[in-house]
């Protein structure tokens, strides 16, 4: 190839590299002659070759999470526990709108990674009746509203049976505000992370009666491992508020014979509310 051809090829190569953002080109310099051993290095070169000071160590993962509020609930370190206490204190001072916004932006546990939408709750903000379930399912995750789909229709029918209606003197929410993957039960640390939100909802709503729907709600509200069946038919307390235990609507869809027991629980709830002097 002629010298002109080489030049043209080189020019074309530089244009292609420029289009790809790979310019400027760097060329290897010819090696410098070795410096005689007796010749001292210039002061400035000696200083350049001195080891640069190491950067300060990064904060521990738990400290970083605590600062940002992300996934501190599964961390048992001293810093994370302190951050959780501070977080809970702040949540318990929030008003309704601020609380709802905080739930929508929450990244405090692993459930934030798999959710589509948070599910804060729905209904009357000064309701006498507070229904608490387990956590959002797939349809709730998509719509942002608790108890939709077949389980939601059954709950609406249960409310109608005792003269109630969703959104009228009734508020409905869950133990956790994000859907657990695969509709599994919420883990203890996930429920604990959402506990300040539910606690503040209860404080703001000030219901006359709480209906705990299903095992997960019962365990977290009453702090017991007793079977749901053994807890039915009598009054319990959460933060000074009467609590009645019954089955989750999703369980009733799978276990039809339990519907008769759920009806007994609804009648008990109705008579309890009447005894409290408040109608639906």
C-alpha positions in Angstrom: 0.0 0.0 0.0 1.3 3.5 -0.9 2.0 6.2 1.7 -1.1 8.1 0.4 -3.3 5.0 1.0 -1.9 4.6 4.5 -2.6 8.2 5.3 -6.2 7.9 4.0 -6.8 4.7 6.0 -5.4 6.4 9.1 -7.7 9.4 8.6 -10.7 7.2 8.2 -9.8 5.2 11.4 -9.6 8.5 13.4 -13.0 9.6 12.1 -14.6 6.3 13.1 -13.0 6.5 16.6 -14.2 10.0 16.9 -17.8 9.0 16.1 -17.6 6.3 18.8 -16.3 8.8 21.4 -12.9 7.0 21.6 -10.7 10.0 20.9 -8.3 11.5 21.5 -5.8 8.7 20.6 -3.0 8.0 23.0 0.4 6.9 21.8 3.0 5.1 23.8 6.0 7.4 24.4 9.5 6.1 23.8 11.1 4.8 27.0 13.2 7.4 28.8 16.8 6.5 29.5 17.4 5.1 32.9 18.3 7.6 35.6 21.8 7.0 37.1 21.5 5.5 40.6 23.6 8.4 42.0 21.3 11.1 40.6 18.7 12.2 43.2 15.1 12.6 42.2 13.7 16.1 41.9 11.8 17.1 45.0 8.5 17.5 43.1 8.8 14.0 41.6 9.5 12.5 45.0 6.4 14.1 46.5 4.2 12.9 43.6 5.3 9.4 44.1 4.6 9.4 47.8 1.5 7.3 48.7 -1.6 9.4 48.6 -3.5 9.4 51.9 -6.3 6.8 52.1 -9.8 8.1 52.0 -11.8 7.8 55.2 -13.6 4.5 55.6 -17.2 4.4 54.4 -19.9 4.3 57.1 -21.1 0.9 58.1 -24.0 -0.3 56.0 -26.4 -0.1 59.0 -25.4 3.5 59.7 -26.0 4.4 56.0 -29.4 2.7 56.0 -30.4 4.4 59.2 -29.5 7.8 57.9 -31.5 7.3 54.7 -34.3 5.4 56.4 -33.9 2.5 54.0 -34.3 -1.1 55.2 -33.3 -0.3 58.8 -36.1 -2.6 60.1 -34.1 -5.8 59.5 -30.9 -4.4 61.2 -30.4 -5.1 64.9 -27.3 -2.9 65.3 -27.3 -0.2 68.0 -27.4 2.6 65.3 -30.3 1.0 63.5 -32.3 0.5 66.7 -31.8 4.2 67.6 -32.9 5.2 64.0 -36.0 3.1 64.4 -37.0 4.7 67.6 -36.4 8.2 66.1 -38.5 7.2 63.0 -41.3 5.9 65.2 -41.3 9.1 67.3 -41.6 11.2 64.1 -44.4 9.1 62.6 -46.4 9.4 65.8 -46.4 13.2 65.5 -47.7 13.2 61.9 -51.0 14.5 60.7 -53.2 12.5 58.3 -51.8 13.9 55.0 -48.2 13.8 56.1 -48.8 10.2 57.3 -50.2 9.2 54.0 -47.3 10.8 52.1 -44.8 9.1 54.4 -46.4 5.7 53.7 -46.3 6.3 49.9 -42.6 7.1 50.0 -41.6 4.5 52.6 -38.4 2.4 51.9 -37.9 1.1 55.4 -38.1 -2.6 54.6 -37.5 -5.0 51.7 -41.2 -4.9 50.6 -40.6 -1.5 49.0 -38.6 -3.3 46.2 -41.5 -5.5 45.1 -44.5 -3.2 45.5 -46.4 -1.4 42.7 -48.3 0.9 45.1 -48.6 1.3 48.8 -52.0 0.7 50.3 -52.6 3.2 53.1 -56.2 2.3 53.8 -59.7 3.6 52.8 -62.7 5.0 54.5 -64.0 7.4 57.1 -61.1 9.2 58.9 -63.2 9.4 62.1 -64.8 6.0 61.8 -66.2 4.1 64.8 -65.3 0.8 63.1 -61.8 -0.1 62.2 -61.2 -3.2 60.2 -57.5 -4.4 60.0 -56.3 -7.2 57.7 -53.0 -8.7 56.9 -51.5 -7.0 53.9 -52.3 -6.1 50.2 -52.7 -8.8 47.6 -52.0 -8.5 43.9 -55.2 -6.5 43.1 -54.7 -4.2 46.1 -51.1 -3.6 45.0 -52.3 -2.6 41.6 -55.1 -0.3 42.7 -53.7 1.1 46.0 -57.0 0.2 47.9 -57.4 -2.5 50.5 -59.7 -5.5 50.1 -60.7 -5.5 46.4 -61.4 -8.5 44.3 -63.3 -11.5 45.7 -62.1 -11.1 49.3 -63.1 -7.4 49.1 -66.6 -8.3 47.8 -67.0 -10.7 50.7 -65.9 -8.1 53.2 -68.4 -5.6 51.7 -71.2 -8.2 52.1 -70.1 -8.8 55.7 -70.4 -5.1 56.4 -73.8 -4.9 54.7 -75.0 -7.9 56.8 -74.6 -5.8 60.0 -75.8 -2.5 58.5 -72.4 -1.0 57.6 -70.9 0.2 54.3 -67.4 0.7 53.2 -66.4 4.4 53.6 -69.3 5.2 55.9 -68.2 5.1 59.6 -65.8 2.4 58.6 -62.1 2.5 57.9 -60.2 -0.5 56.4 -56.4 -1.0 56.5 -53.8 -3.6 56.9 -50.9 -4.6 59.2 -48.4 -3.9 56.4 -48.9 -1.3 53.6 -47.0 -3.0 50.9 -47.7 -6.4 49.2 -45.4 -9.2 50.3 -44.1 -11.1 47.3 -46.2 -14.1 46.2 -48.9 -13.0 48.8 -46.9 -14.6 51.6 -47.5 -13.6 55.2 -45.7 -10.5 56.3 -42.5 -11.3 58.2 -42.2 -10.0 61.8 -39.6 -7.3 60.9 -41.9 -6.1 58.0 -44.9 -5.8 60.4 -42.7 -4.1 63.0 -41.6 -1.6 60.4 -45.2 -0.7 59.5 -46.4 -0.7 63.2 -45.8 3.1 63.7 -48.0 3.8 60.7 -50.9 1.7 62.0 -50.4 3.0 65.5 -50.7 6.6 64.2 -53.8 5.7 62.1 -55.5 4.3 65.2 -54.6 7.4 67.2 -56.0 9.7 64.5 -59.1 7.7 63.8 -59.9 6.9 67.4 -62.3 4.0 66.6 -64.7 2.6 69.1 -64.1 -0.9 68.0 -61.3 -2.8 66.1 -62.1 -5.9 64.0 -59.0 -8.0 63.5 -59.3 -10.0 60.3 -57.2 -13.2 60.3 -54.2 -14.6 62.1 -51.6 -12.0 61.1 -53.7 -9.1 62.3 -54.5 -10.9 65.5 -50.9 -11.8 66.3 -49.6 -8.3 65.7 -52.4 -6.4 67.5 -52.7 -8.7 70.5 -49.1 -9.9 70.6 -50.1 -13.5 71.0 -49.4 -16.8 69.3 -52.7 -18.3 70.5 -54.9 -19.8 67.8 -57.5 -17.6 66.2 -60.3 -20.0 67.2 -59.4 -19.8 70.8 -59.6 -16.0 70.7 -63.0 -15.7 69.1 -66.1 -14.8 71.0 -64.6 -12.5 73.6 -63.3 -8.9 73.8 -59.6 -8.1 73.7 -57.8 -4.8 74.0 -55.4 -2.8 71.9 -54.3 0.6 73.1 -57.4 0.7 75.3 -59.7 0.0 72.4 -61.9 -3.2 72.3 -60.8 -5.7 69.7 -62.9 -8.6 68.2 -61.2 -11.4 66.3 -62.6 -13.1 63.2 -61.5 -14.8 60.1 -60.0 -13.1 57.1 -62.3 -13.0 54.1 -59.7 -14.8 51.9 -59.8 -17.7 54.4 -63.6 -17.8 54.3 -63.5 -18.1 50.5 -61.3 -21.2 50.9 -63.1 -22.6 53.9 -66.8 -22.3 53.5 -67.8 -23.9 56.8 -66.1 -21.1 58.7 -68.6 -18.6 57.3 -71.1 -19.6 60.0 -68.5 -18.8 62.7 -67.7 -15.5 61.0 -71.4 -14.6 61.1 -71.3 -15.3 64.9 -68.4 -12.9 65.2 -70.2 -10.2 63.2 -73.2 -10.5 65.4 -71.0 -10.2 68.5 -69.3 -7.1 67.0 -72.7 -5.6 66.3 -74.0 -6.2 69.8 -70.7 -4.9 71.3 -71.0 -1.7 69.4 -74.6 -1.3 70.5 -73.4 -1.7 74.1 -70.9 1.0 73.5 -73.8 3.3 72.7 -72.8 3.9 69.0 -74.7 2.8 66.0 -73.2 2.1 62.5 
